Amino acid sequence: MAALGFLVLSSCLAISAAMQVSSSRASSEEEGMLLKDFPRFSKMFKITEFNCSHHPWMCKEPFNCQILPDKAEFKRTQKTMATPDGHANVKTWCGVPQYQPNLARHCIQEKDLKLSAERVHTATIKKRFGPFTLEADASYCFLEGHCTNTAVTYNTTMDEAERMCDFRYGHEGWAVNFGYDDIVKVGMVLPVSMTPMNGFFTAKATAPFVKAACAMGNYHCDVIYCKDSYCKDPHYQKKYGHLSPKTPGHLIQQL
């Protein structure tokens, strides 16, 4: 998704690390588990001082995490996560350390979508993004049509992914009118959008993760992550296959 965002989050990217959703309302115990993790999610993007010795590649192009955003930039990204000129803002990865050695490095910097998918999936299985991210990402992949997206390949570039995002949401839908505030709002619908062990069950909760993947520059890597793992896994096909939209993923428009 992060983290798929979220990936999964994707895809998100980086974002899915704190989210988990399913097909019936979460029990009171599960609801508590979800909301307990959410405050940590809301702090994921707060950048104070960056340790370049830990992940040195993050202090090089295209990230340059050693250059911290000023207060004006931080305020701007609450409403618009993308860059001021309407492109993916890869500096957002400076605030999600758990995704820096895998998705940020291999997808964004090295442009190796296959390796990125492998590393993110391995880390997800090891629960490095949280105990419920595996189910969240799997359900996200099917809900958002990534499993039927034939336009994204291992050779898809970030520029091409941005055009795909334009087609799906309209340029302003992800590059102007979407920011961190929109992600935080997801926390309000978590208890009625998912359960920890059965993932998401409504696209109303997962759509912000796709937009975040567009704004963070990992949309194409999210799709490959999904297709190379959950989409071809018989277990997840049986569990979440019914969530796939009738329209192929690359043809979905939500303007």
Protein Blocks (a to p, Z undefined) as FASTA:
>chain_A
ZZoopaclgghilmlmmgccdfbdcdfklmmmmmmmmmmmmmmmpcfbdcfklmmmlmcc
fklmmlccdfklmmmmmmmmbafkopacfklmmmmmklmmmmmmmmmmnopaklmmmmmm
mmmmnopnojklmmmmmmmmmmnommmmckbcfklcfklmmmmmmmmnopklmmmmgcfk
lmmmmmmmmmmmbcfklopabfklmmmmmmmmmmnopmmmmmmmmmmmmmmgmklmmmmm
mmpcfbdfklpccZZ
